[in-house]
Amino acid sequence: MTDLAIRPIDHTDLVGDRNDHRPDKLFSAAAMAAGYLVLVILAAIAISTTVKSWPAFQAEGFGYFFRDEWAPSRGRFGAASIVYGTLVVSAIALVVAVPLSIGIALFITEVAPRKVRSWITGIMDVLAAVPSVVFGLWGFLMLRPYLKDFYNAVADAVAGVPVLRSIFGPSLSGQSFMTAGLIVGIMIVPIITSIVREVLSTVPINEKNGALALGATRWEMIRGVVFPHSTGGMVGAVMLGLGRAMGETIAVALVIGASPQITANLFSQGDAMPSIIARNLNEASGTYRAALIGLGVGLFLLTILINISARLLVRRVDARTKGAS
């Protein structure tokens, strides 16, 4: 008969030496280095682009971002019209995308059956993966001719209304602020929808069931329980969509018209900061190249400002929601 010796299990074989803190220190150092690396990269981007754009800032002074004459052939680089185009396109994109995204997210989380929910979620994921150039080509080749006729029909209909005729004037080619905003709005719908969907899914089911048990309709439950619990996250999703809209390049370049101007007519041609950089940077030189890089600096600062504003706004909304509850 074999004598089997039972050896007690040494806990150090499983979890290691409790007095050895080197792995924890190594992990902490690596995590800290990764965090500081992000700051270093941001600083490097800001410094390098500012240095390369400095000749344009020296030539134009503070008027670089406030004058609206962009005429490289005459050595005039006023970026106000290009900044204006970026903001207008982004605003139109949000007007298109935000209601649609919130509606889709609410349908997925609160209304749709499981099978339909999975189909719509898959479609949103596919749309998010479509390259921006595909959206741009679709807008230029398919939408633009029809939108031109639609814009001109709207312009004729409101020609006698003083304010509306300034906002919805005639369109020469279909390329316009509105067309660019529509395309970008469609592009950011999957991004906002996915984030809002995740935020809505965090609402406690007991609170929703409690509201329904008290006699609330589905809309009353959404308005009284879901929205207050999710407002901060939805604001953050919208701000992320705004950041994506402001940085969109190829799609906007194809459908905006490449004609920088400040005008109230949303159906007229314009230009945006990313698109004008993409079209002209390779061929530009001297002060013109510096001015284009300066647009990149301005876009970088706008993006940082939007992100900071989003964080502050989310905190304020969350604090107000918690205070109300």
Summary of the structure (lengths in Angstrom):
residues: 325
radius of gyration: 26.4
end to end distance: 72.8
largest distance: 108.8
contacts: 998
relative contact order: 0.14
helix: 76%
strand: 2%
